[in-house]
Amino acid sequence: MAARVRAPAVAGSFYPAAAALLASQVDQWLEQASACPPPSPAALIVPHAGYIYSGPVAASAYACLRALKGRVRHVLLLGPCHFVLLNGLAHPDAEALRTPLGDVPVDGTLRARAEATRHVTASDLAHRKEHSLEVQLPFLQRALGDFEVLPLVVGSAPPEEVAEVLDTLWTQDVLPIISSDLSHYLPYELARRVDRETADHILQLEGPLDDDRACGAAAINGLLLVAKRRGLNAELLDLRSSGDTAGDKSEVVGYGAFAFYPRA
């Protein structure tokens, strides 16, 4: 029986559909990113726009994972549900996620543990067109090599609910990654001020954030609760907008990359 595979929705639009071009583009950004000194991060927040807009910002986070290649085998992805009204969290009813670089297996053990929380259900519809998690996969494939993933879109869910899911799944061998852009369609200078305020709240582990500050606010708010309970520190890796990368400055989208580390 053929495996159920979630086909890519935004290959050829958000990122290149040709495998060689995609790998080359991602590798170039990873090489250009600032070096990340030890230790390796325990969790990340990364943006999810088209690569020409947010790719360099995302690379600043994924470059921190290169030392973990071959060592991290389980990734937990959480991001917003842009196109479907959803209560709680949902995984796709699939055994693998396809990108031009190959198929990434869905982690069945993590999926079973997630469903046991009763906050997570299956929804192919919620994942079918969703880009927020898909665009992370090529970066992970180039940075980590072989791994399994549990992709969860987060709909209407209070921070405590998301935190419960994270607490249940976030063991020492699991890397959580939250996918979120920041402010949307503000003038460049206003966006800079608003995104800096949002970044400061994240760095201080202060939530909850509002949806207009980050489209992945529901997932970030859950992460902030767990990070505070676990005594983690947050570090800002990059903070820019589409006005800095590939767009005009009249209306921009903000992008931030953050890493979370155990306190020394």
Number of C-alpha atoms within 10 A of each C-alpha: 3 5 8 12 17 21 18 19 17 18 19 12 10 18 20 17 16 13 15 11 13 22 17 12 18 24 18 13 19 26 12 13 20 15 11 17 9 9 11 16 23 21 23 25 31 28 32 27 23 18 22 14 23 25 25 24 26 31 30 27 29 27 23 23 23 18 16 15 16 12 14 18 17 23 24 22 24 29 31 29 24 18 13 16 10 17 14 19 29 26 24 24 16 17 18 21 22 18 23 20 16 13 18 23 18 25 19 14 11 21 22 11 14 23 16 13 14 12 16 23 18 16 18 13 14 23 27 15 17 20 23 29 22 26 25 22 21 23 25 22 19 21 22 20 17 17 18 20 25 25 25 28 27 25 21 15 18 16 21 15 20 26 23 18 21 21 17 14 22 20 11 9 13 18 19 24 25 28 31 28 26 26 22 19 14 16 15 20 14 14 24 20 11 16 25 17 13 21 24 15 15 23 17 14 21 15 17 17 20 13 12 11 20 25 23 29 25 29 32 28 24 24 31 25 21 21 22 14 10 13 14 19 19 26 18 17 21 20 18 23 28 22 20 16 15 14 14 13 17 11 17 24 26 29 29 28 27 25 23 22 19 15 9 7
